[in-house]
Amino acid sequence: MIALLRLAALECRAAPRADLHACTVLAPEADAADFAVALARALPSATARRVVLWRPGAEGLSFDETWILALAAALRRGDRDSVRFLTGRRVRPEAVPVLRLLLSGLARNLESF
């Protein structure tokens, strides 16, 4: 998941920031790469601080990458308390549903591999 997100973030660096609500209009046939690009574009607008995604191939994980994986795991488990905790101080309240949608879609598409 993180490798795909890192690649998507590289592609999106030159692109304009995405409007959070525009990202929710993903086609039903959207694949993992589509969700990764939408997530990478939405993260700067969704979070209260800069999100650090390391370059593809970097060893280890940044704090933010670890946070994204923990949030994806909590969403997969249906653990609302952990999702609330993980998004509480880092994600703007209006962006939480969009971030959940994009991260859940990315995880769901990766599980089908």
C-alpha positions as CSV (number, residue, x, y, z in Angstrom):
1,M,0.0,0.0,0.0
2,I,2.7,2.4,1.0
3,A,4.8,1.7,-2.1
4,L,1.8,2.5,-4.4
5,L,1.0,5.6,-2.4
6,R,4.7,6.8,-2.6
7,L,4.6,6.4,-6.4
8,A,1.3,8.2,-6.6
9,A,2.6,11.1,-4.4
10,L,5.6,11.5,-6.8
11,E,3.2,11.8,-9.8
12,C,1.0,14.3,-7.9
13,R,3.7,16.7,-6.7
14,A,3.4,18.8,-9.8
15,A,-0.4,18.6,-10.0
16,P,-2.6,21.1,-8.2
17,R,-4.1,20.1,-4.9
18,A,-7.4,18.2,-5.1
19,D,-10.6,19.5,-3.8
20,L,-11.7,17.0,-1.1
21,H,-15.2,16.6,-2.4
22,A,-14.1,16.1,-6.0
23,C,-12.1,13.0,-4.8
24,T,-15.3,11.3,-3.7
25,V,-16.5,11.0,-7.3
26,L,-14.6,7.9,-8.2
27,A,-16.0,5.4,-10.7
28,P,-17.0,2.0,-9.4
29,E,-14.4,0.4,-11.6
30,A,-11.6,2.5,-10.0
31,D,-8.5,0.5,-9.2
32,A,-5.9,0.7,-6.5
33,A,-3.8,3.2,-8.5
34,D,-6.8,5.5,-8.9
35,F,-7.5,5.5,-5.1
36,A,-3.7,6.0,-4.4
37,V,-3.6,9.0,-6.6
38,A,-6.8,10.5,-5.2
39,L,-5.5,9.8,-1.6
40,A,-2.1,11.4,-2.4
41,R,-3.7,14.4,-3.8
42,A,-6.2,14.8,-1.0
43,L,-3.8,14.3,2.0
44,P,-2.4,17.9,2.0
45,S,-5.9,19.3,2.1
46,A,-7.2,16.7,4.5
47,T,-4.6,17.0,7.2
48,A,-3.8,19.8,9.6
49,R,0.0,19.4,8.9
50,R,2.3,18.3,6.1
51,V,2.3,14.6,5.4
52,V,5.7,13.0,4.8
53,L,5.7,10.2,2.2
54,W,9.2,9.0,1.5
55,R,10.5,8.3,-2.0
56,P,9.7,4.9,-3.6
57,G,12.2,2.3,-2.5
58,A,13.2,4.1,0.7
59,E,13.8,1.7,3.6
60,G,11.5,1.9,6.6
61,L,8.5,4.1,7.1
62,S,7.9,7.7,8.0
63,F,5.7,8.5,11.0
64,D,3.0,9.5,8.5
65,E,3.2,6.3,6.5
66,T,3.0,4.3,9.8
67,W,-0.1,6.4,10.7
68,I,-1.7,5.7,7.3
69,L,-1.2,1.9,7.7
70,A,-2.6,2.0,11.3
71,L,-5.6,4.0,10.0
72,A,-6.1,1.5,7.2
73,A,-5.9,-1.4,9.6
74,A,-8.4,0.2,12.0
75,L,-10.8,0.8,9.1
76,R,-10.5,-2.8,7.9
77,R,-11.3,-4.1,11.4
78,G,-14.2,-1.7,11.8
79,D,-12.5,-0.2,14.9
80,R,-14.3,3.1,15.2
81,D,-12.5,4.1,18.4
82,S,-9.1,3.7,16.8
83,V,-10.3,5.5,13.6
84,R,-11.5,8.4,15.7
85,F,-8.3,8.5,17.7
86,L,-6.1,8.3,14.6
87,T,-8.0,11.0,12.7
88,G,-8.8,13.2,15.7
89,R,-5.8,15.6,15.8
90,R,-4.4,15.0,12.3
91,V,-7.4,15.2,10.0
92,R,-9.7,18.2,9.5
93,P,-13.2,17.1,10.6
94,E,-14.8,17.7,7.2
95,A,-12.2,15.6,5.5
96,V,-12.6,12.5,7.7
97,P,-15.3,10.8,5.6
98,V,-13.4,11.4,2.3
99,L,-10.1,10.1,3.8
100,R,-11.9,7.0,5.1
101,L,-13.5,6.4,1.7
102,L,-10.2,6.8,-0.2
103,L,-8.2,4.7,2.2
104,S,-10.8,2.0,2.4
105,G,-11.1,1.9,-1.4
106,L,-7.3,1.6,-1.7
107,A,-7.1,-1.2,0.9
108,R,-10.1,-3.1,-0.7
109,N,-8.6,-2.9,-4.1
110,L,-5.2,-4.2,-2.9
111,E,-6.8,-7.1,-1.1
112,S,-8.1,-8.4,-4.5
113,F,-4.6,-9.0,-5.8
